[in-house]
Amino acid sequence: MRSLFLKIFFSFWLTIVLMGVPFYFVGLKNRPEHPYPGMRDFSMQAMAKYGDEALAAWRKGGPEGLRAYVEQIEEQSGISLYLFAGRTNALSGRQAPPEAKDTAVRVMSG
């Protein structure tokens, strides 16, 4: 009786593991990049708007105009902005963190 119980017990857990592990990895592979696609679209629109305004400030006032715009946005919203020429050259003259440079490279790569 005891060995039958152990066989059923271990068979049950072996089945759970053999079925659970593949389902876990399939779910991990197929999950969306962002849980809320609408939020991703909103953030892309916000980035485009801030980028357009930063470019307009740079065209109007050069690096000083861009720096003033960036400082104004940081004071109002706490958002750090960096306008890049090329892949990693920040136009405002401020040193961009590596995360901002990586994002710029990823966006420019398509």
C-alpha distances in whole Angstrom, upper triangle without the diagonal:
4,6,5,6,9,10,11,12,14,15,17,19,20,21,23,25,26,27,29,30,33,33,34,37,38,39,40,43,44,45,48,50,52,50,53,55,58,58,58,61,63,62,64,67,67,68,70,72,72,73,76,77,77,79,82,82,82,85,87,87,85,83,84,84,80,80,81,79,76,77,77,74,72,74,73,70,68,68,69,71,71,74,73,76,74,71,71,74,74,78,78,78,75,73,70,66,64,62,65,66,63,63,66,65,62,65,67,65,64
4,5,5,6,9,10,11,12,14,15,17,18,20,21,23,24,26,27,29,31,32,33,35,37,37,39,41,42,43,47,49,50,48,51,53,56,56,56,59,61,60,62,65,65,65,68,70,70,71,74,75,75,76,79,80,80,82,84,84,83,80,82,81,78,77,79,77,73,74,75,72,70,71,71,67,66,65,66,68,69,71,71,74,72,68,68,72,72,75,75,76,73,70,67,63,61,59,62,63,60,60,64,63,60,62,65,63,62
4,5,5,6,9,10,10,12,14,15,16,18,20,21,22,24,25,27,29,30,31,33,35,36,37,39,41,41,45,47,49,47,50,52,55,55,55,58,60,60,61,64,65,64,67,69,69,70,73,74,74,75,78,79,79,81,83,83,82,79,81,81,77,76,78,76,73,73,74,71,69,71,71,67,65,65,65,67,68,70,70,72,70,66,67,70,71,74,74,74,72,69,66,62,60,58,61,62,59,59,62,61,58,61,64,61,60
4,5,5,6,8,10,10,12,14,15,16,18,20,21,22,24,26,28,29,30,32,33,34,36,38,39,40,44,46,47,46,49,51,54,54,54,57,59,58,60,63,63,63,66,68,68,69,72,73,73,75,77,78,78,80,83,83,81,79,81,80,76,76,77,75,72,73,74,70,69,71,70,66,65,64,65,67,67,70,69,72,70,66,66,70,70,74,74,74,71,69,66,62,60,58,61,62,58,58,62,61,58,60,63,60,59
4,5,5,6,9,10,11,12,14,15,17,18,20,21,22,24,27,27,28,31,32,33,34,36,38,38,42,44,45,43,46,49,52,52,52,55,56,56,58,61,61,61,64,66,66,67,70,71,71,72,75,76,76,78,80,80,79,77,78,78,74,73,75,73,70,70,71,68,66,68,67,63,62,61,62,64,65,67,67,70,68,64,65,68,68,72,72,72,69,66,63,60,58,55,59,60,56,56,60,59,56,58,61,59,58
4,5,5,6,8,10,11,12,14,15,16,18,20,21,22,25,26,26,29,30,31,32,35,36,37,40,42,44,42,45,48,51,50,50,54,55,55,56,59,60,60,62,64,64,65,68,69,69,70,73,74,74,76,79,78,77,75,76,76,72,71,73,71,68,68,69,66,64,66,66,62,60,60,60,62,63,65,65,67,65,62,62,66,66,69,70,70,67,64,61,57,55,53,56,57,54,54,58,57,54,56,59,57,56
4,5,5,6,8,10,10,12,14,15,16,18,20,21,23,24,25,27,29,30,31,33,35,36,40,42,43,42,45,47,50,50,50,53,55,54,56,59,59,59,62,64,64,64,67,69,69,70,73,74,74,76,78,78,77,74,76,76,72,71,73,71,68,69,70,66,65,67,66,62,61,60,61,62,63,65,64,67,65,61,62,65,66,69,69,70,67,64,61,58,55,53,56,57,53,54,57,56,53,55,58,56,55
4,6,5,6,9,10,10,12,14,15,16,18,20,22,23,24,26,27,28,30,32,33,34,38,40,41,39,43,45,48,48,48,51,53,52,54,57,57,57,60,62,62,63,66,67,67,69,71,72,72,75,77,77,76,73,75,74,71,70,72,69,66,67,68,65,63,65,64,61,59,58,59,61,62,64,63,66,64,61,61,65,65,68,68,69,66,63,60,57,54,52,55,56,53,53,56,55,52,54,57,55,54
4,5,5,7,9,10,11,13,14,16,16,18,21,21,22,25,26,27,28,31,32,32,36,38,39,37,41,43,46,46,46,49,51,50,52,55,55,55,58,60,60,61,64,65,65,66,69,70,70,72,74,75,73,71,72,72,68,68,69,67,64,65,65,62,60,62,61,58,56,56,57,58,59,61,61,64,62,58,59,62,62,66,66,66,63,61,58,54,52,50,53,54,50,50,54,53,50,52,55,53,52
4,5,5,6,8,10,10,12,14,15,16,19,20,21,23,24,25,27,29,30,31,35,37,38,37,40,42,45,45,45,48,50,49,51,54,54,54,57,59,59,59,62,64,63,65,68,68,68,71,73,73,71,69,71,70,67,66,68,66,62,63,64,61,59,61,61,57,56,55,55,57,58,60,59,62,60,56,57,60,60,64,64,64,62,59,56,52,50,48,51,52,48,49,52,51,48,50,53,51,50
4,6,5,6,9,10,10,12,14,16,17,18,20,22,23,24,26,28,29,30,34,36,38,36,39,41,44,44,44,47,49,49,50,53,54,54,56,58,59,59,62,64,63,65,67,68,68,71,73,73,71,69,71,70,67,66,68,66,63,64,65,61,60,62,61,57,56,55,56,57,58,60,59,61,59,56,57,60,60,64,64,65,62,59,56,53,50,48,51,52,48,48,52,51,48,50,53,50,49
4,5,5,6,9,10,11,12,14,16,17,18,20,22,22,24,26,27,28,32,34,35,33,37,39,42,42,42,45,47,46,48,51,51,51,54,56,56,57,60,61,61,63,65,66,66,69,71,71,70,67,69,68,65,64,66,64,60,62,62,59,57,59,59,55,54,53,54,55,56,58,58,60,58,55,55,59,59,62,63,63,60,58,54,51,49,46,49,50,47,47,50,49,46,48,51,49,48
4,5,5,6,8,10,10,12,15,15,16,18,20,20,22,24,25,26,30,32,33,32,35,37,40,40,40,43,45,44,46,49,49,49,52,54,54,54,57,59,59,60,63,64,64,66,68,68,67,65,66,66,62,62,63,61,58,59,60,56,55,57,56,52,51,50,51,52,53,55,55,57,55,52,52,56,56,59,60,60,57,55,51,48,46,43,46,48,44,44,48,47,44,46,49,47,46
4,5,5,6,9,10,11,13,14,15,17,19,20,21,23,25,26,30,32,33,32,35,37,40,40,40,43,45,45,46,49,49,49,51,54,54,54,57,59,59,60,63,64,63,66,68,68,67,64,66,66,62,62,63,61,58,59,60,57,55,57,57,53,52,50,51,52,53,55,54,57,55,51,52,55,56,59,60,60,57,54,51,48,45,43,46,47,43,43,47,46,43,45,48,45,44
4,5,5,6,8,10,12,12,14,16,17,18,20,22,23,24,28,30,32,30,34,35,39,39,39,41,44,43,44,47,48,48,50,53,53,53,56,58,58,59,62,63,63,65,67,68,66,64,66,65,61,61,63,61,58,59,60,56,55,57,56,53,51,50,51,52,53,54,54,56,54,51,51,55,55,59,59,60,57,55,51,48,46,43,46,47,43,43,46,45,42,44,47,45,43
4,6,5,6,8,10,11,12,14,15,16,18,20,21,22,25,28,29,27,31,33,36,36,36,39,41,40,42,44,45,45,48,50,50,51,53,55,55,56,59,60,60,62,65,65,63,61,63,62,59,58,60,58,55,56,56,53,52,54,53,49,48,47,48,49,50,52,51,54,52,49,49,53,53,56,57,57,55,52,49,45,43,41,43,44,41,41,44,43,40,42,45,43,41
4,5,5,6,9,10,10,12,14,15,16,18,20,21,25,26,28,27,30,32,36,35,35,38,40,39,40,44,44,44,46,49,49,49,52,54,53,55,58,58,58,61,63,63,62,59,61,61,57,57,58,56,53,54,55,52,50,52,52,48,47,45,46,47,48,50,49,52,50,46,47,50,51,54,54,55,52,49,46,43,41,38,41,42,38,38,42,41,38,40,43,41,40
4,6,6,7,9,11,12,13,15,16,18,19,21,25,27,29,28,31,32,36,36,35,38,40,40,41,44,45,44,47,49,50,50,52,54,54,55,58,59,59,61,63,64,62,60,62,61,58,58,59,57,54,55,56,53,51,54,53,50,48,47,47,48,49,50,49,52,49,46,47,51,51,54,55,56,53,50,47,44,41,39,42,42,39,39,42,41,38,40,42,40,39
4,6,6,6,9,11,11,12,15,16,17,18,22,25,26,25,28,30,33,34,33,36,38,38,39,42,43,43,45,47,48,48,50,52,52,53,56,57,57,59,62,62,61,59,61,60,56,56,58,55,52,54,55,51,50,53,52,48,47,45,46,47,47,49,48,51,49,45,46,50,50,53,54,55,52,50,46,43,41,38,41,42,38,38,41,40,37,38,41,39,37
4,6,5,6,9,10,10,12,14,15,16,20,22,24,22,26,28,31,31,31,33,35,35,36,39,40,40,42,45,45,45,48,50,50,51,54,55,55,57,59,60,58,56,58,57,53,53,55,52,49,51,52,48,47,49,48,45,43,42,43,44,45,46,46,48,46,43,44,47,48,51,51,52,49,47,43,40,38,35,38,39,36,35,39,38,34,36,39,37,36
4,5,5,6,9,10,11,12,14,16,19,21,23,22,26,27,31,31,30,33,35,34,35,38,39,39,41,44,44,44,47,49,48,49,52,53,53,55,58,58,56,54,56,55,52,52,53,51,48,50,50,47,46,48,47,44,42,41,41,42,43,44,44,46,44,41,41,45,45,49,49,50,47,45,41,38,36,33,36,37,33,33,36,35,32,34,37,35,34
4,5,5,6,9,10,11,12,14,18,20,22,22,25,26,30,30,29,32,34,34,34,37,38,38,40,43,43,43,46,48,47,48,51,52,52,54,57,57,56,54,56,55,51,51,53,51,48,50,50,47,46,49,48,44,43,41,41,42,42,44,43,45,43,40,41,44,45,48,49,50,47,45,41,38,36,33,36,36,33,32,35,34,31,33,36,33,32
4,6,5,6,8,10,11,12,16,18,20,19,22,23,27,27,27,29,32,31,32,35,36,36,38,41,41,41,44,46,46,47,50,51,51,53,55,56,55,53,55,54,50,50,52,49,46,48,49,45,44,47,46,42,41,39,40,41,41,43,42,45,43,40,41,44,44,47,48,49,47,44,41,38,36,33,35,36,32,32,35,34,31,32,35,33,31
4,6,5,6,9,10,11,14,16,18,17,21,22,26,26,25,28,30,29,30,33,34,34,36,39,39,39,42,44,44,45,48,49,49,51,53,54,52,50,52,51,47,48,49,47,44,45,46,42,41,44,43,39,38,36,37,38,39,40,40,42,41,37,38,42,42,45,45,46,44,41,38,35,32,30,32,33,30,29,33,32,29,30,33,31,30
4,5,5,6,9,10,14,15,18,17,21,22,25,25,24,27,29,29,29,33,34,33,35,38,38,38,41,43,42,43,46,47,47,49,52,52,50,48,51,50,46,46,48,46,43,44,45,42,41,43,43,39,38,36,36,37,37,39,38,40,38,35,36,39,40,43,44,45,42,40,36,33,31,28,31,31,28,27,30,29,26,28,31,28,27
4,5,5,6,9,12,14,17,17,20,20,24,24,23,26,28,28,28,31,33,32,34,37,38,37,40,42,42,43,46,47,47,49,51,52,50,49,51,50,46,47,48,46,43,45,46,42,41,44,43,39,38,36,37,37,37,39,38,40,38,35,36,40,40,43,44,45,43,41,37,35,32,29,31,32,28,28,31,30,26,28,30,28,26
4,5,5,6,10,12,14,13,17,18,21,21,21,23,26,25,26,29,30,30,32,35,35,36,38,40,40,41,44,45,45,47,50,50,49,47,49,48,44,45,46,43,41,43,43,39,39,41,40,36,36,34,34,35,36,37,37,39,37,34,35,39,39,42,43,44,42,39,36,33,31,28,30,31,27,26,30,29,25,27,30,28,26
4,6,6,9,10,13,13,16,17,21,21,19,22,25,24,25,28,29,28,30,33,33,33,36,38,38,39,42,43,43,45,47,48,46,44,46,45,42,42,44,41,38,40,41,37,36,39,38,34,33,31,32,32,33,34,34,36,35,31,32,36,36,39,40,41,38,36,32,30,27,24,27,28,24,23,27,26,23,24,27,25,24
4,6,9,10,13,14,17,17,21,21,19,22,25,24,24,27,29,28,29,32,33,33,35,37,37,38,41,42,42,44,46,47,45,44,46,45,41,42,44,41,38,40,41,37,37,40,39,35,34,32,32,32,32,34,33,35,33,30,31,35,35,38,39,40,38,36,32,30,27,24,26,27,23,22,25,24,21,23,25,23,22
4,6,9,12,12,15,15,18,19,17,20,23,22,22,25,27,27,28,31,32,32,34,36,37,37,40,41,41,43,46,47,45,44,46,45,41,42,43,41,38,40,41,37,37,39,38,35,34,31,32,32,33,34,33,35,33,31,32,35,36,38,40,41,39,37,33,31,29,25,27,28,24,23,26,25,21,23,25,23,21
4,7,8,8,11,12,16,16,15,17,20,20,20,23,25,24,26,29,29,30,32,34,34,35,38,39,40,41,44,45,43,42,44,42,39,39,41,38,35,37,38,34,33,36,35,31,31,28,29,30,30,32,32,34,32,30,31,34,34,37,37,39,37,35,31,29,27,23,25,26,23,21,24,24,21,21,25,23,21
4,5,6,8,8,12,13,11,14,16,16,16,19,21,21,23,25,26,26,29,31,31,32,35,36,36,38,40,41,40,39,41,39,36,36,38,35,32,34,35,31,31,33,32,28,28,26,27,27,28,29,29,31,30,27,28,32,31,34,35,36,34,33,29,27,25,22,23,24,21,19,22,22,18,19,22,21,18
4,7,9,9,12,12,9,12,15,14,14,17,19,18,20,23,23,23,26,28,28,29,32,33,33,35,37,38,37,35,37,36,32,33,35,32,29,31,32,28,28,31,30,26,25,23,23,23,24,25,25,28,26,24,25,28,28,30,31,33,31,29,25,23,21,18,19,20,17,15,18,18,15,15,19,18,16
4,5,6,9,8,7,10,12,11,12,15,16,16,19,21,21,22,24,26,26,28,30,31,32,34,36,37,36,34,36,34,31,31,33,30,27,29,29,26,25,28,27,23,23,20,22,22,23,24,25,28,27,25,25,28,27,30,30,32,30,28,25,23,22,18,19,21,18,16,19,19,16,16,20,19,17
4,6,9,8,9,12,13,13,15,17,18,19,21,23,24,25,27,29,29,31,33,34,35,37,39,39,39,37,39,37,34,34,35,32,30,31,31,27,27,29,28,24,24,22,24,25,26,28,28,31,31,28,29,32,31,33,33,35,33,31,28,26,25,21,22,24,22,19,22,23,20,20,23,23,21
4,5,5,7,9,10,11,13,15,16,17,19,20,21,23,25,26,27,29,31,32,33,35,36,37,37,36,37,35,32,33,33,30,28,30,29,26,26,28,26,22,23,21,23,23,25,27,28,31,30,28,29,31,30,32,32,34,32,31,28,26,26,22,22,25,22,20,22,24,20,20,23,23,21
4,5,5,6,9,10,11,13,14,15,17,19,20,21,23,25,26,27,29,30,31,33,35,36,36,35,36,34,31,32,33,29,28,30,29,25,26,29,26,23,24,21,23,23,24,25,26,29,28,26,28,30,29,31,31,34,32,31,27,26,25,22,22,24,22,18,21,22,19,17,21,21,18
4,5,5,6,9,10,11,12,14,15,16,18,20,21,23,24,26,27,29,30,31,33,34,34,34,35,33,30,31,31,28,26,28,27,24,25,27,24,21,22,20,22,22,24,25,26,29,29,27,28,30,29,30,31,33,32,31,28,27,27,23,22,25,23,20,21,23,20,18,22,23,20
4,5,5,6,9,10,10,12,14,15,16,18,20,21,22,24,26,27,28,30,31,32,32,31,32,30,27,28,28,25,23,25,24,21,21,24,21,18,19,17,19,19,21,22,24,27,27,26,26,28,26,28,28,31,29,28,25,24,24,20,19,22,21,17,19,22,19,17,21,22,19
4,5,5,6,9,10,10,12,14,15,16,18,20,21,22,24,26,27,28,30,31,31,30,31,29,26,27,28,24,23,25,25,21,21,24,22,19,19,17,18,18,19,20,21,24,24,22,23,25,24,26,26,29,27,26,23,22,21,18,17,19,18,14,16,18,15,14,17,18,16
4,5,5,6,9,10,11,12,14,15,16,18,20,21,23,24,25,27,29,30,30,29,31,28,25,27,28,24,23,25,24,21,22,25,22,19,20,18,19,18,20,20,21,24,24,23,24,26,25,26,26,29,28,28,24,24,24,20,19,21,20,16,17,19,16,14,17,18,16
4,5,5,6,9,10,11,12,14,15,17,18,20,21,23,24,26,27,28,28,28,29,26,24,25,25,21,20,23,21,18,19,21,19,16,18,15,17,17,19,19,21,24,25,24,24,26,24,25,25,28,26,27,23,23,24,20,19,21,20,17,18,20,18,16,19,21,18
4,5,5,6,9,10,10,12,14,15,16,18,20,21,22,24,25,26,26,25,26,24,21,22,23,19,18,20,19,16,17,19,17,14,15,12,14,13,15,16,18,21,22,21,21,23,21,22,22,25,23,23,20,19,20,16,15,18,17,13,15,17,15,13,16,18,17
4,5,5,6,9,10,10,12,14,15,16,18,20,21,22,24,25,25,24,26,24,21,22,23,20,18,21,21,17,18,21,20,17,18,14,15,14,15,15,16,19,19,18,19,21,20,21,21,24,23,23,20,20,20,17,15,17,16,12,13,15,13,11,14,16,13
4,5,5,6,9,10,11,12,14,15,17,18,20,21,23,24,24,24,25,23,20,22,22,18,18,21,20,16,18,21,19,16,18,15,16,14,16,16,18,20,21,21,22,23,21,21,22,25,24,25,21,22,23,20,17,19,19,15,15,18,17,14,16,18,16
4,5,5,6,8,10,11,12,14,15,16,18,20,21,22,22,22,23,20,17,19,19,15,15,17,16,13,14,17,15,12,14,11,13,11,14,14,17,19,21,20,21,21,19,20,19,23,21,22,19,20,21,18,16,18,19,15,15,18,17,14,17,20,18
4,5,5,6,9,10,10,12,14,15,16,18,20,21,20,19,21,19,16,17,18,15,13,16,16,13,14,17,16,13,14,11,11,9,11,11,13,16,17,16,17,18,16,16,17,20,19,19,16,17,18,15,12,15,15,12,11,15,14,11,13,16,15
4,6,5,6,9,10,10,12,14,15,16,18,20,19,19,21,19,16,18,19,15,15,18,17,14,17,20,18,16,17,14,14,12,12,11,13,15,17,17,18,18,17,17,17,21,20,21,18,20,20,18,15,16,17,14,13,16,15,11,13,16,15
4,5,5,6,9,10,11,12,14,15,17,18,19,19,20,17,14,17,17,13,13,16,15,12,15,17,16,14,16,13,14,12,13,12,15,17,19,20,20,20,18,17,17,21,21,22,20,21,22,20,17,19,20,17,16,19,19,15,17,20,19
4,5,5,6,8,10,10,12,14,15,16,16,16,17,14,11,13,14,10,9,13,12,9,12,14,13,12,13,10,11,8,10,9,13,15,18,18,18,18,15,14,14,18,17,19,16,18,20,18,14,17,18,15,14,18,18,15,16,20,19
4,5,5,6,9,10,10,12,14,15,15,14,16,14,11,13,14,11,10,14,14,12,14,17,16,15,16,12,12,8,9,7,10,12,14,15,15,15,13,12,13,16,16,17,15,17,19,17,13,15,16,14,12,15,16,13,13,17,17
4,5,5,6,9,10,11,12,14,14,15,17,14,11,15,15,12,12,16,15,13,16,19,18,17,18,15,15,12,12,10,12,14,16,17,18,17,15,14,14,18,19,20,19,21,22,21,17,18,20,17,15,18,19,15,16,19,18
4,5,5,6,9,10,10,12,13,14,14,11,9,12,12,8,10,13,12,10,14,16,15,15,16,14,14,11,12,10,13,15,18,19,19,18,15,14,13,17,18,20,18,21,23,22,18,19,22,19,17,20,21,18,19,22,22
4,5,5,6,9,10,10,10,10,11,9,6,9,10,7,7,11,11,10,12,15,15,15,15,13,12,8,9,7,10,12,15,17,16,15,12,10,10,13,14,16,15,18,20,19,15,17,19,17,15,18,20,17,17,21,21
4,5,5,6,9,10,9,10,12,10,8,11,12,10,11,14,15,14,16,19,19,18,19,16,15,11,10,7,10,10,14,16,16,14,12,10,11,14,15,18,17,20,21,21,17,17,20,18,15,18,19,16,16,20,20
4,5,5,6,9,9,11,12,9,8,12,12,10,12,15,14,14,17,19,19,19,20,18,17,14,13,11,13,14,17,19,20,18,15,13,13,16,18,21,20,23,25,24,20,21,23,21,19,22,23,20,19,23,23
4,6,5,6,7,9,9,5,5,9,8,7,9,12,11,12,15,16,16,18,18,16,15,12,12,11,13,14,18,20,19,17,14,11,10,14,16,19,18,22,24,23,20,21,24,22,19,22,24,21,21,25,25
4,5,5,4,6,8,6,5,8,10,9,10,13,14,14,16,18,19,20,20,18,16,13,11,9,11,11,15,17,17,14,12,8,8,12,14,17,17,20,22,22,19,19,22,21,18,21,23,20,19,23,24
4,6,6,9,10,8,8,12,13,12,14,17,17,17,20,22,22,23,23,21,19,16,15,12,13,13,16,19,19,16,14,11,12,15,17,20,20,24,25,25,22,22,25,23,20,22,24,22,21,24,25
4,6,9,10,7,9,12,11,11,14,16,16,17,19,21,21,22,23,21,20,17,17,14,16,16,20,22,22,19,17,13,13,16,19,22,22,25,28,28,24,24,27,26,23,26,28,25,24,28,28
4,7,6,4,7,9,9,10,12,14,14,16,18,19,20,22,22,21,19,16,16,14,16,16,20,22,21,18,16,12,11,14,16,19,20,24,26,27,23,24,27,26,23,26,28,26,25,29,29
4,5,5,6,9,10,11,12,14,16,17,18,20,21,23,22,21,18,15,14,12,13,13,17,19,18,15,13,9,9,11,14,17,18,22,24,25,21,21,24,23,21,23,26,24,22,26,27
4,5,5,6,9,10,10,12,14,15,16,18,20,21,20,18,16,13,12,10,12,12,16,18,16,12,10,6,5,7,10,13,15,18,21,22,18,18,22,21,19,21,24,23,22,25,27
4,5,5,6,9,10,10,12,14,15,16,18,20,19,18,16,14,13,13,15,16,19,21,19,16,13,10,7,9,11,15,16,20,23,24,20,21,25,24,22,24,27,25,25,28,30
4,5,5,6,9,10,11,12,14,15,17,18,19,17,16,13,13,12,15,16,19,21,20,17,14,11,9,11,13,17,18,21,24,24,21,21,25,23,21,24,26,24,24,28,29
4,5,5,6,9,10,11,12,14,15,16,16,14,12,10,9,9,11,13,17,18,16,14,11,8,6,9,11,14,14,18,20,20,17,18,21,20,18,21,23,21,21,24,25
4,5,5,6,9,10,10,12,14,15,15,13,11,10,10,10,13,15,18,19,17,14,11,9,5,8,8,12,13,16,19,20,16,18,21,20,18,22,24,22,22,26,27
4,6,5,6,9,10,11,12,14,14,14,12,11,12,13,16,18,21,22,20,18,14,12,9,12,12,15,16,19,22,22,19,21,24,23,21,25,27,25,25,29,30
4,5,5,6,9,10,11,12,13,12,11,9,11,11,15,17,20,21,20,18,14,12,10,13,13,16,16,19,22,21,18,20,23,21,19,23,24,22,23,26,27
4,5,5,6,9,10,11,10,9,7,6,8,9,13,16,19,19,17,16,12,11,8,11,10,13,12,15,18,18,14,17,19,18,17,20,22,20,21,24,25
4,5,5,6,9,10,9,9,8,9,11,13,16,19,22,22,20,18,14,14,10,12,11,14,14,16,20,19,17,19,22,21,20,23,25,23,24,28,29
4,5,5,6,9,9,10,10,10,13,15,18,21,24,24,23,21,17,16,13,16,15,17,17,19,22,22,19,21,24,22,22,25,26,25,26,29,30
4,5,5,6,7,6,8,8,11,13,17,20,23,23,21,20,16,16,13,16,15,17,16,17,20,19,16,19,22,19,19,23,24,22,23,27,27
4,6,5,4,5,6,8,11,14,17,21,23,23,20,20,16,16,13,16,13,15,14,15,19,17,15,18,21,19,19,23,23,22,24,27,27
4,6,6,8,10,11,15,17,21,24,27,26,24,23,19,19,16,18,16,18,17,19,22,21,19,22,24,23,23,26,27,26,28,31,31
4,6,8,11,12,16,18,22,25,28,27,26,25,21,21,18,21,19,21,20,21,24,22,20,23,25,23,23,27,27,25,28,31,30
4,5,9,11,15,17,20,24,26,25,24,24,20,21,18,21,18,20,18,19,21,19,17,21,22,20,21,25,25,23,25,28,28
4,6,10,13,16,19,23,25,24,22,22,19,19,17,19,16,17,15,15,18,17,15,19,20,18,19,23,23,22,25,27,27
4,6,10,13,16,20,22,20,19,19,16,17,15,17,14,15,13,13,16,14,12,16,17,15,16,19,20,18,21,24,24
4,7,10,13,17,19,18,16,16,12,14,12,13,11,11,9,10,13,12,9,13,15,13,14,17,18,17,19,22,22
4,7,10,13,16,15,13,13,10,11,9,12,10,11,9,11,13,12,9,11,14,12,11,15,16,15,16,19,20
4,6,10,12,12,10,9,6,7,7,9,8,9,7,9,12,11,7,9,12,11,9,13,14,13,14,17,18
4,7,10,10,9,8,6,6,7,10,10,11,9,12,14,14,10,10,13,12,9,12,14,13,12,16,17
4,6,7,6,5,4,6,8,10,11,11,9,12,13,13,10,9,11,11,7,10,13,11,10,14,15
4,6,7,5,6,6,10,11,13,13,12,15,16,16,13,11,14,13,10,11,14,13,11,14,16
4,6,6,9,10,13,14,15,15,13,16,15,16,13,10,12,13,9,9,12,11,9,11,14
4,6,9,11,14,15,15,14,12,13,12,13,10,7,9,10,6,5,9,9,7,9,12
4,6,9,12,12,12,10,8,10,9,11,9,6,8,10,7,7,11,12,10,12,15
4,6,9,9,10,9,9,12,12,14,11,9,12,13,10,11,14,14,13,15,18
4,6,6,7,7,7,10,12,13,10,9,12,13,10,12,15,15,14,17,19
4,5,8,10,10,14,15,16,13,12,16,16,13,15,18,17,16,19,21
4,5,9,9,13,16,17,13,14,17,17,15,17,20,19,19,22,24
4,7,9,13,15,17,14,14,18,18,16,18,21,21,20,23,25
4,6,10,13,14,12,12,16,16,15,17,20,20,20,23,25
4,7,9,12,10,10,13,15,14,16,18,19,19,21,24
4,7,8,6,7,10,11,10,13,15,16,16,18,21
4,5,5,7,9,10,11,13,15,16,17,19,21
4,5,5,6,9,10,11,12,14,15,16,19
4,5,5,6,9,10,10,12,14,15,17
4,5,5,6,9,10,11,12,14,16
4,5,5,6,9,10,11,12,15
4,5,5,6,9,10,11,13
4,5,5,6,9,10,11
4,5,5,6,8,10
4,6,5,6,9
4,6,5,7
4,5,5
4,5
4
